[in-house]
Structure formats: structure tokens, C-alpha cells
Amino acid sequence: MVFPNSPAAGTMPEAEIAKRQDAFTARKTLLKSNPSLYISKTRLSIRQLPLFVTDRTLKRLAIHAIRTFDAEVEAKTREPLDRSEEKDDTVSPAVVARDGKKKRGERETAVIQSKVVRQSEKTDPITGQGKSKGYAFLEMRTHKDALKVLRFANNNPEVGKLVLEWYKIELGEMLEKAKKDLKAKRENKSKAVEVAAVDSDKEEAEKPVEVKPKADSVTEEDLEARVRKIESGLQEKQDGMRGGRTLLVEFSIENVQVSFLPRLM
């Protein structure tokens, strides 16, 4: 929480300070109103997220945050976790449920799940997924990991530049794949028409016989449009975070009566 009289508040617009104060008050009221609610130690809620951020970008931010936090602590430019925090060995309920088992091919990282909340009725023309609602959740492996991400990413004006840089890299990879898909589609289309010699008393000329390709929901026109949209996205000028806004990162409020596992299935 960034309080009005704290050093961090000095660099924030008044509207941002008020927004965080209101969120803090609302969380306190919500927790008091329902005894089934509690604050998770491993799940973070992230608000004011740029709409272009993907699950992959969010996961990359979390991993970067932990590495940078540790590097800054080693360089003595950041305060480390305090003694009680270091002693807290809380791990994600998802890790406990797995009982040490890993999915085949899974790489073990500090991030159990990164999930951008998206609309179901509107689609992002570039990703093909629902449009982002501007908030997300991160499930971290341990409480210590979650603390590091929160302290690095919350109210950090540099985060906007980082996620925009990573998103542009993602767009470049999307563009490369879309162009490959388009090329393959065109090649398959040309192969779909085969010329077969038709011998009719040796008097008829060779006639082309069209072999219809298998039905495909993605057309050549769809792929061409996708390439154009991604290229447009790469050329678009963005500033990451707008109007002096920064990420609002908090430990998520959970309901003890709701199973955690379905969210990660």
C-alpha cells in the first residue's frame, strides 16, 4: 500500500494516490464483512494492467521481478525480506496438491500460473483472444516469491517500458508464424489443382482436374488480414503505461469455501 505521506506518493498523481487509498479501504471492509474471506499468501491480483499484456508477458514480468529483486538486494540497493518473511515457508496450494509431481515437459519456475482476465464478447484482433479487462492474477510458487514480485512491480514506473518491449518481441514472433502459415496456405492451394492427362482416343488435349482441398476454417484472406494487423501493431506507438499510472499489485482476497484447484486446471 502506498500511503499519502510516503516517499513513493511524492511521484504519483493525486488521482493515483486516491485510487490506492480507496482500494485499501474497500479491501478492509470486504474482509470484515465475510469471515470466509482471507488474503492469499501466494496469489497476487494486478490492476491497471496495459491492455496489450498477455499471459506470457505477465509471467515474464514476474520472473524478471524476482531476479531483479535478488540482484538489487545483493548490490545493497534494495532492502531484503525481513527475518519473519524469510522464515515463512508458505507454498502455493497448487504445489501442495501436486505432491511433488510435475506435468510432462513442464519447466519448474517461480510462476505457477499467470492469467490475464479477458472479455468473452469482444476479441483482440491481433491475439484472437478476448480483449483484456486490464487486470490479472499471478499464482506464485512461494510466499517469498510473491513478496518479491509485489515489491518490484507495484507502483514501479519502469514496468510499462518493460512489458511493452516484451510485447513487441511477442508480436514479432506472431508475425513470423503468421507469415509462415500464409506461405504454407498458398503453397497448399497451388498443389490442390493437379493436372491429369486424359486420354480420349488420343484426340483430346490434357485437361486440368481440380482436387478440392480439405475444409479449413482459416482462409488465405484471414491470414493476410492477420499479418496486416500484427504489422500495424508493431508500428503503433505506445508508451506502456499512460497518464502517470503504475501497476496496482496486491495479495488477492480468496474465499476459503471455494476450491483453489479448478482455477489451475
N, C-alpha and C positions, 0 to 999 in steps of 0.2 A: 504494500500500500504506500502510495506517495502522498504524504500529508502536506497541507498547505504551507506550513512553515519549514519544511525540509529543504535541504540544498537542491535536491532534484526538482522541486517545484519551481525553482527560480528560472528554469529554462523552458517551462511549459506554458502554453496559453492558458488563460483563466478558465476557458471552457473545458479544457482537458482536465484540469485540477478538479473542477466541479463534478465532472463525469465520474472520475475515480472515487471521489468522496461519496457520491450518490450510490455507486456500486457497492462500496464498503458498507454503507448503512443498510442497503437493501439485503445484502448477504446476512448481516447480523439479525435483521428482522425475520428473514426466511428461516434461519436456523432455530430461532426461538419459537417460531410458530409450529414447527413439526419435529417432534422428538425422533422420528425415523430418519431424519437427515443428518449427515455428518460430512466433514471435509476430508476428501481423499488425500492420502499422502503421496500417491504416485501418478494421479491423473490431473493434468493441467487443462484449464479452459483458456482459450486465447481469443480475444476480441479485437476489433479494429484491424482485422487481417486484410491486406490488399486483396482485391477480388481475383487477381490473376494467380495467386498462390495455389499450388497443387499439393496433394498428399506427399508427393516426393520432395518438393521444395521444403515443406514443413519438417519432414524427417531430417533433411539435410541441415536445416537450421538448428534443430535440437542437438544433433551430433557435433556440429560446429560450436555450439554454445558450451557444451561440456569440455571440449578440447581447449577452447579459448579460456574458459574459466580456470582450468587447471594450469595452463601456461601462465596466466596472469598472477595466479597465486604463487607459482614457482618464481616468477620475476619480482614478486613482492609489490605488485601494482594493484592487487586486489586482496581484500580480506578473505581468508579461508573460511570454510564452515566451522562453526564453533564446536566445542567439545561434545555437547549434548547431541548436536546434529550428526557428528561423525560416528557417535555410538548408536544412532538409530539405524537398525538393520532391516527396516520395513521393505519388503519387496512387493511387486505387483501381484494382485490376486491371480492374474493370468499365469504368472510364473509358478505360483504355488499349485494351481490347478493342473499344470502340465507335469508336475512332479519330475522335473529334470529332462523330460522328453522334448526333442526338437523335431519340427517338421522336416521332411526330407529336402535337402538342398538349402535349408534355412541358415542364414548367417546370423550369429548372435551379436546383437548391438544393444545399446542402451535404450533404444526405442522399441517398445512392444507394438504400438500402433500410432499412426498419425492419420487423422481423419478430418478433412475439411467438410463442414456441413453444407449441403447443396440443395437447391430447389429441385422439385420434381417436375414443375410445369414449364420451366424455362431452361433452354440448353445453351451451353457455351459453344459458339460456332467453331472455335479452334480445337478444344479438347473433346468435344462431343459429349461431355458430361453435363450434369445440371449446373446452372450458374451458382457460384459461391454466394453464401449468405453473409460472408465477412467474419465468420467465427469458426473455431475448430477445437479439436481436443487432441492432446498428446498423452498417451499412456507410457510412462517411463518404467524401466526395469526396477529401479530402487528409488527410495525417498531422496537419497543424496543426489542422484541423477536429476530428479525433478527440481530440487532446490537450485542446482547449478543452472539449469535452463531458465528457470524463473528469474534468477538474479542477473543473468546475462541479457535476456531478451526483453524483460519488462521495462518499458519506458526507455529503450535504447534507440536513439535516432539513427544509428548506423545500420539497424536491421533492414530498413526499407531498401537501402542500396544493395545489401547482400542478397535478399530474396529476389530482387529484380534481375541482378546479374545471373543468378542460378536459373531463373525462369527463362531468360534469353537463351541460355545453354540448352534447356529443355526444348525450347521452340526450334532451335537449330537441329536437334536430333529428330523432332517430329517432322520437320521439313524434309530431312534426308529420307526418312522412312516413307513419307507421302509420295515423294518423287520416285522412289523405288517401286512402290505399289502401282503408281501411274504407268511407269515404264513396263512393268510386268503385265498390266491390264492391256496396254496397247499391243504388246507382243502376242499375247494370247488371242487378242481379237484378230490379228493378221493371220494367225495359224488356224483360226476357226474356219476359214474359207480354203478348202483344198480343191485342187484341180484333178479331176479324174478323167482319164481318157475313155471315151465312149465309142465303141466300135460298132457302127451300124452299116453293115455291108461295105465297110471301108470307104463310105462316101460322106458320112457326117464328120464334121470337124470336132475337135475336142471341145467338150462343154464343161464349164466350171460347176462343180456340185458343192452347194453350201452346206456345211456341217454346223448346226446351231450349237453355240456354246451352252454350258450348263447355266441355269438361272443363278444370278448373283445379285444380291440386294444393293451392292455398291457399284455404281456405274462409273464409266470413264469421266462423265461430267461431274459426278460427285467428287472424284479425286482431284480433278482440275480445280474445282471450287475450293477444296480444302487446301491445296497448295497455295492458291492466291490469298486465302485468309491467313495462313501461317506467315507468309511473306509480308503481308500487311502488318501483322502483329509484331514482327521483328523490326519493322521500320518505324512503328509507332513510338513516339517519345513519351516516356512515363518517368515519374520521379519516385516511384516506390510508395512512400507514404506522403499524403497530401495535408496541407494546412497545419503543419506542425504536429500532426498526430503521431503517436507511437503505439506499439502493441500494449494491450492491457492483459497481462498474464496473471492468473490466479490459480490456486488449487481448487479443483472442481468440487461442487457440492453434490453428493451422491445420496441415494436412498437405500437404506440397509435392507429394505424389503424387496428391492429389485435385484435380480441376479446380474452379476457383472459379466458372466461368460458370453451371453448372446451378442454383446456388443463387439466381441472379438472373433466371432465365428465368420 
